[in-house]
């Protein structure tokens, strides 16, 4: 029997030039003296904030516990498979691309970086750029970069609270200001900066342009509306089911029972991220852990069964690695 238990993760606040000091939509009680762009929840260096494993990082725990922590569905039992974080753009992010698995292997990386963005909050007019404009080739995009007009080549779309965006590896992308994003991605450090509006930061044009795919499955995910969970007042919506991650959104007003195995029978660590309200994660024989807005709890794969008990109301995302092979999601631009 493993001594693992539901892990409350300590958010790791990352300063970025495009970030903000006002993170109140998610962290109303935090004050910052510098611009914060990201709050990392399950990165390799993210630390546990509860119980006997307090202060240990996810990378340390993966090396020690392996499959008991990450589950049978993870590609590498010694590394946590998914990075989740909040993004707080006050200005436009640099224009970037991440390699897909095929290109990552060519440059000696174990896998690429496909990701998805859940729009938790959005001001009127908030936009993202996803892919190149129809008819724009990679060569034409490179020319536009050198002529300092790369933004004209991008496909800009409006985003609204509740949208889920799929960003396949190889997709040129960036975020504009005015939204709060929950990002889920393959745990990879490979990002190529292609354009940065004249900011004095390094660009990675050779590797980045080699990673660009002119056609990908990226876009807004077509998904059903929230549906009630039978026999309760709780609501569940499948936001995305994709090759590397599955993300569900829950609104719970009474006890919700969940598992760490999907219908394939294979297990995966479960990442719970609270968007609003407060609740308690309970597992048999383990100390309960409270989570509130902005918190993330990692439920180790070996826990098998656990409950989420809201304290009045709790809205949260649940993310895991699928136990079976899934196609890319249906999307629209």
QUIWO-V491142 format. One record per residue. RES is the residue in one small letter. NEAR is the number of other ideal C-beta (glycine too) atoms within 8 Angstrom. Layout:
BEGIN
RES,NEAR
RES,NEAR
END
This chain:
BEGIN
x,2
x,7
x,5
x,12
x,12
x,13
x,15
x,13
x,15
x,8
x,13
x,11
x,10
x,9
x,8
x,9
x,7
x,11
x,13
x,10
x,10
x,4
x,13
x,6
x,7
x,13
x,10
x,7
x,3
x,7
x,4
x,9
x,4
x,6
x,12
x,15
x,14
x,12
x,15
x,13
x,14
x,14
x,11
x,9
x,9
x,13
x,12
x,15
x,7
x,8
x,9
x,4
x,10
x,9
x,5
x,8
x,10
x,15
x,10
x,8
x,14
x,14
x,7
x,6
x,10
x,10
x,11
x,9
x,15
x,15
x,14
x,9
x,13
x,14
x,4
x,8
x,8
x,6
x,11
x,14
x,14
x,14
x,13
x,13
x,12
x,15
x,12
x,13
x,16
x,8
x,7
x,10
x,10
x,13
x,14
x,13
x,12
x,17
x,16
x,13
x,9
x,8
x,13
x,16
x,10
x,6
x,9
x,4
x,10
x,5
x,10
x,16
x,13
x,14
x,10
x,17
x,14
x,15
x,16
x,12
x,8
x,12
x,7
x,5
x,6
x,14
x,10
x,14
x,15
x,13
x,11
x,13
x,8
x,5
x,4
x,9
x,8
x,9
x,6
x,9
x,15
x,10
x,8
x,11
x,12
x,6
x,6
x,6
x,7
x,12
x,9
x,7
x,11
x,14
x,10
x,7
x,10
x,6
x,11
x,8
x,7
x,5
x,11
x,14
x,15
x,15
x,12
x,12
x,16
x,13
x,13
x,13
x,13
x,12
x,13
x,12
x,9
x,10
x,15
x,12
x,12
x,14
x,13
x,12
x,12
x,13
x,10
x,12
x,3
x,11
x,7
x,12
x,13
x,15
x,10
x,9
x,7
x,5
x,7
x,3
x,7
x,4
x,10
x,9
x,9
x,6
x,9
x,14
x,11
x,7
x,14
x,12
x,10
x,7
x,3
x,9
x,8
x,12
x,10
x,11
x,13
x,7
x,8
x,5
x,4
x,8
x,8
x,8
x,9
x,4
x,3
x,10
x,5
x,12
x,10
x,10
x,12
x,10
x,12
x,13
x,7
x,13
x,8
x,9
x,12
x,13
x,14
x,11
x,14
x,15
x,10
x,15
x,9
x,8
x,9
x,13
x,7
x,11
x,8
x,17
x,10
x,13
x,4
x,9
x,6
x,11
x,11
x,18
x,16
x,13
x,16
x,14
x,12
x,16
x,11
x,7
x,12
x,11
x,14
x,10
x,16
x,9
x,12
x,4
x,3
x,9
x,6
x,8
x,13
x,10
x,14
x,8
x,11
x,9
x,11
x,14
x,13
x,14
x,15
x,15
x,14
x,11
x,13
x,8
x,10
x,15
x,11
x,16
x,11
x,14
x,9
x,6
x,9
x,14
x,11
x,14
x,14
x,12
x,13
x,14
x,14
x,16
x,13
x,7
x,4
x,8
x,4
x,8
x,11
x,5
x,12
x,6
x,8
END
